Amino acid sequence: MGTNNPLVTIATSMYKVEQYVAQNIESLIAQTYANLEIIIVDDGSPDNSGKIADEYALKDSRIKVIHQHNKGLGSGRNAAIDIATGDYITFVDADDTICPDFVEYMLRLITDAGADIAISKNCFTTSDMHQVKEETIEIYSPEKAVTEFFYPYIQLGAWNKMYSMAFMRSHGLRFVPELKTGEGLEFITRAASFANKIVTGNRKVYVYRLDNAGSATTKADVERQGKGSLETIKYIGEHLEIKTSQIKSAYSWHLWNCHRYCLRQIIDSGTKTQYKDLYAECKRYLRKHSWDIIFSDVKLRLKVKALLVFLSPSFYAHLQIAKKKRIMKQSYGYQDNYPSRCF
C-alpha cells in the first residue's frame, strides 16, 4: 500500500434521501485531499437518489455507484467494504456532509499516530456550527475507546471516523445486517477492541444533520428504534471482546440508557397502550438501576440524569422529547454554511 499518497475510500449508503444526495456528494468530491475512491450504495431507494448518484458518477471518475435491493444500512456499508480498494476507509451518512478538509484531517491523525482507527470526537450539527477553540489529540487504548463509546463521551456511529483497511481485512470487520438500529455502535466497539491503538482529535470536520424529519433517529419508532436499541445493546453484550470491570460498568450504563430511550420512543409515538408491558418494564428497569448509575464512577451530568429518571422516568422522557423538538425547530431550513476549512 502507498504511504506518501494513500488512497482513501469514502463510503455512503443511501435510502430515500434524494433531497440531500446532491449536497452530500458535493461535499465528498470537494475534498482538499484528492486521491479518493467514492463508493455510493443505492440501497433500493424508491426515489431519485440512485439516479442522482449515477449523474455524479458520469462527471467524476472517482465515484462508483452500486445499486442493490433494499437490505438496510449495514448491508449497504458491507457492499462498499467488499469492493473498496483504498488504504483507508471512512463512512458518511447520506443525509450528512463533511467539511472540505475532513479526509485531510482524519488521514493526518491516523498516519501520524500509526493507529488502526482515527476519531474526531466532535461534529458540527445543523444547530451548532461553532468550531472548538483548541486542538487536542489523544491516543486511546481499546479499553478506553470502548468505554467512551458506551457512555457515550464520543459521538456514536461508524461515521466521523477513519479505519485502516489492512486492519479491517485482517479482522474480518463488517456490519451486522440483522440489527435494526445501532449497527454503528456494534461495529465501532468491536473494531476498537481489536485495534493496536485509536487516535482521537477534537476538531469538528463532520456535519451531522438534525433536521431530516425522515431520519430513523428523528422519527419515533418503537419497533426499530426502541426495541431495536435494546436488541442491539444486548447483542453487543453477548459478543464483547474485552470484559474488564471498566467496560462492564460502561456497558451497564448504556443498557440502562437504552431502556430510557425505548421509553421515550413509546411516549413520543403515543403507543403506551399498544406497548403497555414494554412501557412498564422500561420504567421498572430504569428505577431499579438508577441508583447503580448515581453511585458509579460516571460524570456528574450522567448522575443528574439518573436521579431525574429515578424520580420520574416518564417526566424525564417528556423533557427529552421537548428538547428534541426544539433542536429540530432550530435546525429546520439549515443551509450549507459550514466553514470552508475546519482546522
N, C-alpha and C positions, 0 to 999 in steps of 0.2 A: 504493500500500500504506500502511496505517496505521503511524504511528511511535510514538504515545503508548501504544497498547494493541494491539500486533500480534497477529495470530492465529498460534498455534503448532500445527503438526501433529505428533502423536506417532504413529509407525507401528510396528506389530508384526506379524510373520508367524509363524503357529504351525502345528506339526505334531506330533501325538501328545504333547501336554503337558497333558492335562486336569487332572492333579493340581496344576499350578502356575498355571493360567489365572486362577482367581479372585484369587489373591494378586497376580498381575501386573496385572490390570485394576484392582483396588482401589488399587494404588499410582499408577496413571495418573489415576484420577478424583479422587484425594485431593490433587492438586497445589495449592499455595498460589496459583499463577497460574491463573486460571480460564478465560481466553479460549483454549480449546483445541479442536482437531479431532482426535479419536482414531480412527485407521483400523486396524482389526484384519482381517488377511487369514487366513482359514481355508484353508490350502494343502492341501485334500483330506484333512484329518485323519480317520482312521477311528474315532477315539474321540469323546468328547463335547465336545471343545474348541470346535467351532463352535457347538454348542447353548448352551454356557455363555456364549460371547460374545454370541449373539443375546439371551439373557436380560438381560444387562447393557445392551444397546442399547435395550431396551424401557424401561429405567429412567433412562437418561441420553441426552439428545438429541444430545450431542456425539459419541457413538460411532457409527461407520459400520462395518458388517461386510461383507466381500467373501468369497464362497465360490467357490473355483476347484478344478479338478483339481490333484492334486499335481504341481508343477512345480519345486519347490526354493525355497530361501530367497531367492536372488537374484530370481527371478521374482515371489515374493510381495512383496518390497520394491518392485519395479518397479510392481506393480499399485497399491500405495499411492501411489507417486510420481505415477502417471498421474491420480489423482483428487484429489490433495492441493490444497487452496486456501489453505493457510497462507502467511504471510510467511516463516516459518522451519520447518524440519522436523528432527526427531530420531528415531532408531531405537532401539527397546528390544527385546532378545531376549525371547521369550515365556516363558522359564523364569526370567527375572531380574525384579528390581523396582527402582524408583527412589525416592529419598528424597522427601518431600513438597515440598521446595523445589528439586528438580532443575531444572525448567523456569525457575523464577525466577532461579536462579543462572546457568544457561547463557545465558539471554536477556540478563542483565545484562552478562556477559562480551562477547557478540557485538555488542550495540548500543553499549556504551560504547567499544569499540575500533573500531567501524565495520569489522569484519572479515567475511570471507566464511564463515569456519569458526571455531567455538569448540570447545575440547577441555578436558575435565577429565582431567588426566594420571594420576590415581589412581582407584581404586574400592574400595569395601568388597567383601570376599568373605565367603563363608559360613564362613570360618575366621579372618578378621581384620576385626573391627568397630571398630578404633581409628581415630579421625579424626586428620588431620595437625594439627600444633600451630600452624603459621603459614601464612597465605595468601600465595601467590606468583603473580603474574600476569605473563606474558611475551608479547611479540609475536614470532612466528616468520616468517621468510621461507619461501617454498615449498621452497627447497633444504634449509633446516634441518629443516622438518617432515618431508619425505620421508626424510631421513637418520635422524631419530629413529624413524620408523615401522619402517624396515628393521632397526635393531639388535636389538630394539626397546626404546627407552627410554620409550616411551609405550605404554599399553595398546592392543593391536591390535583391529581390528573397527570396524564402522561405528557401533556403539553408543558411549555416553558422549561424544557429540559433537553439535553443532548446526550446521546448514547454512542459509545464505540460499537461499530458493527462487528468487529472481531470478538468483542466481549459478548455481544448478544448471540452471535452464532455459536460460540463455544459453550454457552449455557442453554441453548435452545429457547431463548426468551421470546415468547409470543403472548398474545392476549387470550384470555379465556372467553370464547364467544358465547358460552351459555349464560354468562352473567348478564342480568337485565340492566344493571347500573353499577357504578363504582369499579368498572373494569380497569380504569386508570390507577386507582389505589392498589388494586391487587397486583397490577403489573409493576408499579414502582417499588412497592415493598419487597416483592420477590427479586426484582433486579438489584436493588440496593443490598440485599442480603448476600449476593454473590460478588459484589464489586470489590476491587482492591482498595479503592477509596473514592469518595464522592466530593467533588469541589462545588462550593456554593458561592454565588455572588449575590448582592442585594440590589443591583441596578435594575430598573424596570425597562424591559425591552419587548414585552408581550402585552397586547391589548385584549383584555377579556371582556366580551360583550355581555352586558346585563339586561339589555333592552329587547332581547329576542323573545317575544311572547310565545313562540312555538317551541322554544328550547325545552328539552326534557327536564332540566334542572330549574326551569322557571315555572312551568305548569304543575299544579298539584296533581299527583298521580299516585294513589295508594299502592296499586299493584306493582308498578315499575319502580317508583322512587322509594316509597315507604317500605313495603315488604321486600322489594329488591335490595335495598340497602342492608337490611337485616340478613338476607341470604348471603350477600357478598361478604360482609364482615365475618360471618360465621365460617364461610368457605376459607377466608384468609386465615382465620384462627386455626383451622384444621390442617393448614398447609404451611405454617410458619417454619422458616428455615432456621431462624435464630430464636431461642426461647429463654433469654435472660430475664431476670426479675424486672429490669427497666422496661424491656419491650412488653412483657406481660402486663405491667401496670398501665402502659400507654394503650395497649390493646383493649384493656378493660374499660378505659375511659371512652374509647371510640365506640365500643359496643353499647355502652350507656348512651352515648350521643346519638347513635343510630336509632335507638328506641325513642329518643326525644324528637328526632327528625321524622320518624314514622308517625308519631302522634300529631305532629304539625301537619303532615300530609292529610291525615284523616280529618282534622278540624278545617283545614283550608279548603278541602274538597266538599265539605258539608256531608260527610258519609259516616257520621258516628253511629247511626242506626245500622247501616249495612255492615260496618266493621266493629260492632259493639264488643265482641270478645277480644279482638286485637287492641281496640281502644282501651279496654280495661286492663289488659295485660301490660301494655306500654306504661300506663300510669302506675301500676303496681311495681314494675321493674324500676322505673325512674325513682320513685320514692324509696324503695328498698336500698338502692345502691348509691343514692345521692351522698350519704354520709361517707361512703368509701372515697368519693371524689374529694369531699371537703377536707378530709384528714389525710389525703395523699400528698405527694410532693409535686404539685402542679402549680402553674402560675395563678396569681390571685384572681384574675378575671374568670378563670375556669371554676375556682372555688365559689365565687359570687354567683355564677351561672347555676352551679349545682344547688346552692342554697335557695335560689329563686324557684328552681324546678321542684325542689322538695316541698316548698311552701304551697305551690300550686302549679303542677305540670301544665294544666290547660291554660291558665292565665299567661304563663310564660310563652306558650305556643302562640297565643293571640298577639303578644308583643312582637314576636319574631315575624309573624305574618304581616303586621302593620309596618314593620321595618322594611321587609322585602318590597312591599308595595310602594313605600316612599322612595326607595332606591331606584326601582323601576321607573317611577314617575320622573325622577331627576335625570335618569339616563335616556328617557324617550326622546327620539329625534337626534340622537348622537350623530355627529358628522366626523369625517376623517380629519381630526385636529390634533393628532399626536405629534410630538416633536420630530423634526427632520433627522436629528441624531439623538441617541439616548445615553451617551456617556461622553 
